[in-house]
Amino acid sequence: MVGSARIWLGSFIVVAIAAFAATVPAALTETGLRDGTLVGLALVAIAGTVTVLSGVATVVVVGTVMRLTVALRRRSYALWQTVGVSPARVRSIVVAQLLVVAVVGAVLGSAVGALVVPGAVESALQGSNGVDTLSIVVSPIGAAVAAAVVVVVALLAGDGAARRAARTSPLEVLRASPAARRARWWPRWVLAALLLAVVVQMLSGLAGSAAAGSGAAAILIGPLLVAVVAVLGPVVFPRVMRQWTALVPAAASASWYVARANTLYAVDRSSTVVASLLVAVAVPGTFAAGQGTLAGALAILAGTDDPGADTGGTTLLVLGGPVLLAAAGAAAATVMSSGARAREGALLSAAGAPPGFGVATALWEAVIQLGTAALLAVAVVAVTVGAESLVLSTVAPGTAPDFAVGTVVTVFALSSVGILLATLVPTLATRNQVIPRALSGE
Amino acid sequence: MARDGVLLAAIDVAKTFAAQGGADATVALAGVSLEVRAGEFVAIVGPSGSGKSTLLYCLSGLESPTSGRVEISGTDITALSARGVASLRRERVGFVFQSYNLIPSLTVRENVALPARLSRRPLDGATVDATLGRVGLGGFAGAYPGTLSGGQQQRVAIARVLASAPDLVFADEPTGALDTAAGAVVLDLLREAAGDGRAVVMVTHDLEAAARADRVLVIRDGALHRELARPTPREIFEAVERSATGPVA
């Protein structure tokens, strides 16, 4: 019961935060369109950037958390099938459950957003040229649209997972067989190809727009590349995890050895955490790196040494929602999976593992997920600014890549603290569990 | 080893579960004393709720008794810290559970080698493979537990015990989820595990399985009622029946 509540609460919180974050672009768009002046259009332009970043975060984080929700409850769905519930009925029940969680969470999140976001956005825009004079509004319709988008994303991801859960043999699930990969792959490859095509298109136009004094695409190329990697996550994440963790000798630590096996085996839950962490680190990282690289190019074109300063408020406005959502997604996925980890800890204790071994294993799992997300984030930032600086050098020779090391390190450090806490707290709570009861309490 | 080859001794072990949700406190064990010697295969039988599984968990250090003492190879495990109990379990005790309790993320070979890895004792691949061969699973070393049948998983659990060669093996309903043929194989392997100065303590409700043991202890309402040496299934059945009304032995 506690385990189920933890799973549903985790997905509920993530949906609520996604809807809350979605009210930011809704408020910016609505206010800008209502104003109708040039200042209003500037606000709509900012809204476009926020929409892209929030969209990437919502699709990746809400999508993976919904899939994890179904994956963690596969055993219950298998038990239903053993008492005669048909696969089609299982699928419809799962979708109905997700619909309730998504609708209630999204309504709550957007309602809070409608109350809080206007004031927060006005504060963030203080000092921004022109737009700080506007009074930010979000109507009930705007909030409803934000909630509806999040519900649709949640259901699209959840329905695919529900279909796979219903098709999986109950015996296979009850035996805890290695998760079969029955997901349809072509939609992922098609989506990744489309996103890549957009990236290439933006890169090809970057030099021209920079020469004209703009080049705003530079800040969106990286986040879109993050989306490409996240979309291909089920293919990319396990391979990256397997490769870099193989560098640590298996004999170095028994807890590391077990953590590595768990992470690679329970790929659903580890991929969910990695995807959210990747968004949390790489979206602000590539955004800041693209902004810095473009600023350098524009300074060369203008013949000045000063690349210009960004107002922190605007950056917070653009990145706050997506980063908050991604960090919450990673923490929620970690806590949602803690029930499975508690049983694994009891199994290890029964095999003779010393006290604290389960905690060490859980922490190593978090380290593996953090390391994988960090490697991918660094790779995406490097590819983004490498490509952008090459393109920009054609019109602004000498444009150097800005790797935004400070932003990447800061966001990664904060995310690490969050993930380690989300791992430690529930694991320590089960530290003194009585082994026979933990093993029988499925 | 302890006196007279005694590997396991329980002295007046009692276990009471605290009251929960309006229910009264439950006395699961009411002062059980017993001894198990090297080379013995001992079965504990009794009706559901008689306390036999609780007794096994207290004897093996998985659960702490409310009072009394449990000694494994002369060491009082009730006086040890949690780390000390874990260390003793790792070095001297093996478990076979009804639900197998293998680590799903580790292959069959990795599961068998796990206790040795936890103890930081080198266990070469040849030893693991030879042990898997002994339980008839030589061709499944690279498989994950979830892909095996119940009988095969239970044989992996026994291979894990055989590979680490503990002094004492505790088995909780090891044939409870298996068919007759698979259960017979598991009992043969447990019989084998009781050789070479080691001992096996098995809890079961299967009287045919219990009849394979050297000694059978009949438990009811948390107390030992009878002790039978190499009994037939019929004799065990009658002892269990009589324990329902008879005085404590």
Interface residues (C-beta under 8 A of the other chain):
Chain A: E172 R175 A176 S177 P178 A254 Y257 V258 A261 N262 L264 Y265 A266 E344 L347 L348 S349 A350 A351 G352 A353 P354 P355 F357 V434 I435 P436 L439 S440
Chain B: S53 Y57 L62 E63 A82 R83 A86 S87 R89 R90 E91 V93 F95 F97 S99 N101 L102 I103 P104 S105 L106 E110 L114 P115 R117 L118 S119 R120 Y144 P145 G146 T147 R160
